[in-house]
């Protein structure tokens, strides 16, 4: 089929490349000419495992093309996916101006039946608004349908998530449109859930909010573990063995971050308020998540007393491993807080240092070529992102290069017993303080 993706950011680019890989003829539209030039050259502006290779392959095979013209995109695609940004507003609600603008642009270009798909994460009832907008600006008598097809991509594993999804959700109120969408996903082997459009829009916000709830829950448990001397890793293992609960997302740490969870939880709270059904449980999820960074910084201050002029190493800048994304990164927030208190921070991240340097205050932070160099002469080491590379570092070499052997493991990545064997004082999340042996 001929498909068009409007918006060539993280979601749009990954979706377009994977659809092309499955045999569809895909045109991606973006209003940034420099980005389009880069993509036409087979390069991508983000780090995502497997994606650059897939883009390059499908550009060469001519199954994937890029343009700045919305009109060309509308003329090309039987199905038009809207994958533009939906940033948060100061009150937590979603800024839908990009969605509305694209809906108007699509409307004036329509001359025959198209299925318009909301791929961006949007509040419930957005599909109805998109349909109203297109109907208002389109030529009289032009037929179209609007459906919701939420994405469930995780940064760092987005290609695998789309190529082998655990479910495909299609929400619509037209049998004609649903039949077209099922044809789009025919090459994919996954359960397909067909719903009304409002239910589909709610599923994404509800899913992300539940996962955030699990993270905040185990972090609240971790606080009790620290007070009682219990080990949150063992507690989480015991909880996760219950098939009704499962072990995933029960990882105590610095809390959730990134471009999705904070925005989606805030949006769902705002949606509930607008509907007259306050979601107080999610407000508490937010509070627990915010408290994690405060508690972590307090533990560093308690150990080092004064942070000013202390040399502190930080491993990790991205909000999670296998991505270069530093948007709403808890790791970056911690670095900023340390710098603001006068600490001398040296940081290392396998992929995110270039993006980190775009932050306005980043010039105050030294960047190292590897984890060991970041830790050289440090009075404390903070593990802020759980990159696999960090768990494989030679602890004996690490101990030799540090001035004082103090580790604050914000992701419970390292083995406390191994750390203490090599002479470190280790502080994890919900694991207490392990003195050096």
C-alpha positions, 0 to 999 in steps of 0.5 A: 500500500501507499502510506504517508507519514506526516512528521519525521521525528522519533515516532514518524521516522521509525513508523515509516521505516518499519512500514517500508521494511514490510513492503509498503511504499512510504512517503515521510513528510517534514517541514524541516528541509535540513532534516529531509536532506539528512534523511535522503542521504540515508542518515538519521538525526537520532540514535536508535538501534537498527533504525539508520540501517533500515532507513538507508536500505529502504531509501536505496530500494525506493520504498521510503522517500522524504519530502517537505510537501504536505500536498505531495504526501496527501496525493501519495498516501491511501492512508495518512498518519499524523505523527507530529509533536504533542508537547505539554503546556504549563498546566500539563495539558497537551498542546494540539496546535501541531495536530490542528495545523496538519489537519487543516493542511491535509483538508485543503489537499484532499480530492478523494477518499483517505484514511487519516490516522492519529499516530501521535499520543493525543487526549481522548476526543482528539480524533473527533476534533480532527474530523471536524477540522478536516470537514470544515476546510475540505472541499464539499463532498470529499470523503475521509475517515479518521482513526486512532492507531496509538504507538507503543514504541520504547526508545532504545528498542523501537524498531523491534517494538514495531516489527514485532508488536505485542498488540496493534490497536485500531480505533475507528467508527467506520467499517471502511476505514477499519478494513483499510487499517487491517490491510496496512497491518496485514504483514505484521504478526500480532493480535489486533484490537479493534475499538471505537476511536475514543477507547483507542486514544485512552489506551495509550495514556492509560498504559503509560500511566500504569507503567509509571505507577509500577515504577513509583510504587517500587520506589515507595517500597524502596524507601521503606526498605532503606528504613527497615534494612530490607533489600528492594531487589529481593522484594521486587523479585518476590513481588514479580514472581506473582503472575498477576503482577510480573517483574517488569517495571518493578526496578527501583531507581531515580524514577521515570523520565524521557519524552513520554512518561512525564508528559503522558502522566501530566496529560492524563491528569489534565484530561481527567480534570477536564472530564470532571473525574480527578485522577488523584492516584496519578498525582501521587505517582508524580509526587513519588517520582519527583521525590526520588531525585530529591532523596538521592541528592540528599544522600549525596549531600549527607555523605559529602557534606559540602558539594562545592568544589567536590569532583563528582563523576556521573555515568549516564546522561540519557534518560534511559540506555540505548538512546541519545535522548536527554529530554526530561532526563533524570540523569541530566537533572542531577548533573544540573543540580550538582553544577548549581551547587558548585560541584566539579562534574565530569560525565560520560555517556556512550551516545548522549553527549552530543545531545547533552551539549545542546543544553544551555548549562552543559558547558559547565560540565566536563565530558570524558571519553570513557567511564574510567576517565570520567571517574579519575580523581573523583570523590564520588561516582554516580550511576545515573543511567543503566547502560550495560557498559557500566556494569562491565567496568573493571572495579579494581581499575575504577578503585585505583583511579578514584580519589575516594571510593564512594558509589551512588548507584541510582539505577541499582546496576552494580553488585553491592557485594562486588563493589565492597569487595573492591573497597567501595562504599556503595549506596543504592536505591532501597539497598541501604549503605554497604561499607567498604570491606 
